[in-house]
Amino acid sequence: MVLLVAAAALLAGCSKRQVPAVGPLREITVASDQWGAVESIVRATLQQRLPMPQPEVEFKLRVFGLGEYARYSLLRTLLMVGTSSDSVIRAVLGPRADSLPGGDWGMFQVPNAWARNQRLVVFVARDEDRLVPGLVAYGPRLRQTCREAVLDHSARAVYYRGLNNRAGDSLRERHSFGIDVPRSWWLRQDQSDSNFVYLYGHHPDRNVFVYWEDRERPLDPDALYRLRDSLGVRFYDGDITADTLRWHSTIEFLGGPCLRLAGIWENEESTIGGPFVSYAFNHEGRFYLLDGLVFNPGRDKLDGLFQAEAVMRTFAPR
C-alpha cells in the first residue's frame, strides 16, 4: 500500500523538485512480475545483436519485479510489462489500464514519471495469456520507442556542454538547413559546392555529414547504399559499406517517410571501419542524405553511434 500511494503521488507530479534520472544511456530497465513468461520475446525485441566488427546488443537490460519500485524509480528508461490487474500498473495508468487501445493490449508512455528526463513505457495486456502475443504484435513499435528514448538521452549527453553557435550560425547562413553543432565539435564546409558538408567530434571519433540534391529521389535501399558508397569514396578517403552487413527500416522524420539505413563502413586501404546510420528522405522538392558514423577501435561503438544519430535528428530545413 505504501508503494502504491508513493507511486501515485509521484505520478501526479506533487513534487516539482525531481532529481535527474540516472543510469547508462543505452540501458532499458524492465519491471515485470511475469518476466519468466516474457523474457525471451523482450530480449529478442530489444537485445538484437547488431553485426558489427565486435557485435553489440542494441540495448542493455536490467530487470526488477514491479514491487521493487525503490530500486528502479530513478533510472532513465523504464519498461513496465504486466497485466491490467497488476496493482502497480493500475496505480501508474489509472483508468487507462481498462481502456487498452489494442483491445487485448496497449502501450503507454509517461515522461518524467519519477525523475527528470526519464522515459517510462508501460506495456499492458488484459491477462497474462495475452502478454506474449501482444509483445510480438508491438515489437517493432516497442523497439523504436526505446530507440527514441535512448536518442533523447544521447542528445543530452552530446550537448551537455552546449552548442558551437558560431559553426551552427555559419551553416544556417550559407545553406537552406541547419544542424545543432555540439560545442566540442567542428564543422567543415569546404565541399559545400558539391552539396556536401560534415561535422565531427572526438573521444570517440564521430562524424555526421549532410548531402543534398535539388530534386527528389526514390527511396530505394540498394540505390541509396550505392550513393553513400560514392560519397564515401569521394569525400571520406575511399570509405565504402560492407554489402553483407547492412539493414534498413522505414521511420518518420520531419513529418514524412524516411529510410533509415544502417551497417558497417570500411576503408580497405587504411584497414579501419565501424558502424554507420543514414537517413534518406525527400522534403519540399529536395532529397537529403544524413549520415553518422563512429570510429572507436577496440571499444563499444553503439553509444557513440546513438550520439551521432542524435545530432542528425537536429537537422531542420529553413
C-alpha positions in Angstrom: 0.0 0.0 0.0 2.8 2.4 0.9 4.4 1.7 -2.5 1.2 2.4 -4.4 0.5 5.6 -2.6 4.0 6.8 -3.2 3.9 5.9 -6.9 0.5 7.6 -7.4 1.7 10.7 -5.6 4.9 11.0 -7.7 3.0 10.4 -11.0 0.6 13.1 -10.0 3.5 15.5 -10.0 3.1 16.6 -6.5 6.8 17.3 -6.2 8.5 19.8 -8.6 11.9 19.0 -7.3 12.6 15.9 -9.3 16.2 14.7 -9.3 17.8 13.8 -12.7 17.3 10.2 -13.9 20.5 8.1 -13.7 21.9 5.0 -15.3 23.7 4.0 -18.5 22.3 5.9 -21.6 21.6 2.7 -23.6 20.1 0.7 -20.7 16.4 -0.3 -20.6 15.2 -1.2 -17.1 12.4 -3.8 -17.2 10.0 -4.1 -14.3 7.7 -7.1 -14.5 6.2 -9.8 -12.4 5.8 -12.0 -15.4 9.5 -12.0 -16.5 9.6 -15.7 -16.8 6.9 -15.7 -19.4 8.0 -12.6 -21.4 11.9 -12.8 -21.1 12.5 -14.5 -24.5 10.3 -12.1 -26.5 11.6 -8.9 -24.7 15.2 -10.0 -25.3 14.5 -10.9 -28.9 13.0 -7.4 -29.4 15.5 -5.2 -27.5 18.7 -7.2 -27.5 19.3 -7.9 -31.2 23.0 -8.4 -31.8 24.0 -5.9 -34.4 26.5 -7.3 -36.9 29.5 -5.0 -36.2 33.2 -5.7 -36.0 32.7 -6.5 -32.3 28.9 -7.4 -32.2 26.9 -5.5 -29.5 23.4 -5.8 -28.4 21.3 -2.7 -29.2 20.1 -2.2 -25.6 21.4 -3.4 -22.3 18.7 -4.7 -19.9 18.3 -4.6 -16.2 15.3 -6.5 -14.6 13.3 -6.0 -11.4 9.9 -7.0 -10.1 7.2 -4.4 -10.2 7.2 -4.2 -6.4 10.9 -3.2 -6.3 10.0 0.4 -7.1 12.6 2.0 -4.8 15.4 0.2 -6.8 14.3 1.3 -10.3 12.3 4.5 -9.9 15.2 6.9 -10.8 16.6 5.0 -13.8 16.5 6.6 -17.2 14.4 4.4 -19.4 11.8 2.1 -17.7 9.7 -0.5 -19.4 6.9 -1.9 -17.3 5.4 -5.1 -18.6 2.3 -6.6 -17.0 -1.5 -7.0 -16.9 -4.3 -4.6 -16.2 -4.8 -6.4 -12.9 -1.2 -5.6 -11.6 -1.6 -3.1 -8.8 1.5 -1.1 -9.7 0.4 -0.7 -13.3 -3.1 0.3 -12.2 -1.5 2.9 -9.9 0.6 4.3 -12.9 -2.1 4.2 -15.6 -5.3 4.8 -13.7 -8.4 4.3 -15.9 -6.2 3.7 -18.9 -5.4 0.2 -17.6 -9.0 -0.8 -18.5 -9.1 1.1 -21.9 -6.5 -0.7 -23.9 -6.1 0.8 -27.5 -5.4 -2.7 -29.0 -8.4 -4.3 -27.2 -6.3 -7.0 -25.6 -3.2 -5.0 -25.0 -1.7 -1.5 -25.3 1.4 0.6 -24.8 1.6 3.9 -23.0 4.4 6.5 -22.3 4.8 8.6 -19.3 7.6 11.3 -19.4 9.4 12.3 -16.2 7.4 9.8 -14.1 9.6 9.9 -11.1 12.8 11.7 -12.2 13.7 14.5 -14.6 14.5 13.4 -18.2 13.1 9.9 -17.5 11.0 7.9 -20.0 8.5 5.3 -18.7 7.0 2.9 -21.2 4.2 0.7 -20.0 3.1 -2.4 -22.0 -0.1 -3.9 -20.5 -2.2 -6.9 -21.6 -5.7 -7.8 -20.4 -4.3 -11.0 -18.9 -1.1 -13.0 -18.7 -2.0 -15.2 -21.7 -2.1 -12.1 -23.9 1.2 -10.7 -22.9 3.4 -12.6 -25.4 1.1 -12.2 -28.4 0.8 -8.5 -27.6 4.6 -8.1 -27.3 5.0 -9.8 -30.7 2.5 -7.5 -32.3 4.0 -4.4 -30.7 7.6 -5.5 -31.2 8.8 -3.0 -33.9 6.9 -0.2 -32.2 8.4 -1.0 -28.8 11.9 -1.2 -30.2 11.5 2.2 -32.0 10.1 3.7 -28.8 13.1 2.6 -26.8 15.4 3.8 -29.6 13.8 7.2 -29.5 14.2 7.3 -25.7 17.8 6.4 -25.9 18.3 9.0 -28.6 16.8 11.7 -26.3 19.3 10.7 -23.5 22.1 10.6 -26.0 21.3 14.1 -27.2 21.5 15.4 -23.7 24.9 13.7 -23.4 26.4 15.1 -26.6 25.1 18.6 -26.0 25.8 18.8 -22.3 28.5 21.4 -22.9 26.2 23.5 -25.1 26.3 24.5 -28.8 29.0 25.6 -31.1 26.9 28.6 -32.1 29.5 30.1 -34.5 29.5 26.9 -36.6 25.8 26.4 -36.4 25.1 30.0 -37.5 27.6 29.7 -40.4 25.8 26.6 -41.6 22.4 28.2 -41.5 23.6 31.4 -43.2 25.2 29.5 -46.2 22.6 26.8 -46.7 18.8 26.2 -46.6 19.1 24.0 -43.5 20.6 23.9 -40.1 22.0 21.4 -37.6 22.8 21.9 -33.9 26.6 21.6 -33.8 27.8 20.4 -30.3 30.2 22.8 -28.6 33.1 20.4 -28.8 32.6 19.5 -32.5 33.9 21.2 -35.6 32.3 22.0 -39.0 33.8 21.6 -42.5 32.1 23.3 -45.4 34.9 23.3 -48.0 33.0 20.8 -50.1 29.7 22.7 -50.0 29.9 23.5 -53.7 29.4 19.7 -54.2 26.3 19.8 -51.8 28.3 18.1 -49.0 29.1 19.4 -45.5 30.2 17.5 -42.4 30.9 17.9 -38.7 32.9 15.8 -36.4 33.9 15.3 -32.8 36.4 13.2 -30.9 36.6 10.8 -28.0 35.3 8.8 -29.6 35.5 9.9 -33.3 32.0 10.6 -34.6 31.2 12.2 -38.0 27.9 13.5 -39.4 27.5 14.6 -43.0 24.7 16.2 -44.9 24.4 15.7 -48.7 21.5 17.1 -50.7 20.1 17.4 -54.2 17.7 19.9 -55.6 15.3 17.2 -56.7 13.6 14.2 -55.1 14.9 10.7 -55.3 13.2 7.3 -55.0 13.9 5.8 -51.5 15.4 2.6 -52.9 17.7 0.9 -50.4 20.2 -0.5 -52.9 20.5 2.7 -54.8 21.0 4.7 -51.6 23.7 2.4 -50.4 25.4 2.9 -53.8 25.0 6.7 -53.3 26.6 6.5 -49.8 29.5 4.5 -51.2 30.1 7.1 -53.9 30.1 9.9 -51.3 32.5 7.9 -49.1 34.9 7.3 -51.9 34.8 11.0 -52.9 34.8 12.7 -49.5 35.8 10.1 -46.9 39.1 8.8 -48.4 37.6 5.8 -50.0 35.1 4.5 -47.4 32.5 2.0 -48.6 29.9 0.0 -46.9 30.2 -3.8 -46.3 27.4 -5.2 -48.6 26.8 -8.2 -46.3 26.4 -6.1 -43.2 23.5 -3.8 -44.0 19.9 -3.4 -42.7 17.2 -0.8 -43.2 13.8 0.3 -42.0 11.3 3.0 -42.6 10.7 5.6 -39.9 9.1 9.0 -39.8 11.3 12.1 -39.9 10.2 15.7 -40.3 6.6 14.5 -40.7 7.3 12.3 -43.6 8.7 8.8 -44.6 12.4 8.3 -44.1 14.5 5.3 -45.0 16.9 4.6 -42.1 19.9 2.7 -43.4 22.5 1.1 -41.2 25.5 -1.1 -41.4 29.3 -1.2 -41.4 31.6 1.2 -43.2 35.1 0.1 -44.0 38.3 1.5 -45.6 40.3 -1.3 -47.1 43.4 0.8 -47.7 43.6 2.0 -44.1 42.2 -1.3 -42.7 39.6 0.5 -40.5 35.9 0.5 -40.1 32.9 0.9 -37.8 29.1 1.3 -37.7 27.1 4.0 -39.5 23.5 5.1 -39.8 21.9 7.2 -42.5 18.6 9.0 -43.0 17.4 9.3 -46.6 14.3 11.4 -47.3 12.6 13.9 -49.6 11.4 17.2 -48.2 9.8 20.1 -50.2 11.2 19.0 -53.5 14.7 18.2 -52.3 16.5 15.0 -51.4 18.6 14.8 -48.3 21.0 12.1 -47.0 22.1 12.5 -43.4 24.8 10.1 -42.2 26.5 9.4 -38.9 29.4 7.1 -38.2 31.7 6.1 -35.4 35.4 5.1 -35.3 36.3 3.7 -31.9 38.6 0.7 -32.4 38.6 -2.0 -29.7 35.8 -0.4 -27.7 32.0 -0.3 -27.7 30.6 1.8 -30.6 26.9 2.0 -30.2 26.9 4.7 -27.5 28.8 6.9 -29.9 26.6 6.0 -32.8 23.5 6.9 -30.9 25.1 10.3 -30.2 25.8 10.8 -33.9 22.2 9.9 -34.8 21.0 12.3 -32.1 23.0 15.1 -33.8 21.5 14.1 -37.2 18.0 14.5 -35.7 18.5 18.2 -35.1 18.5 18.7 -38.8 16.0 21.4 -39.7 15.3 22.8 -43.2 14.7 26.5 -43.4 
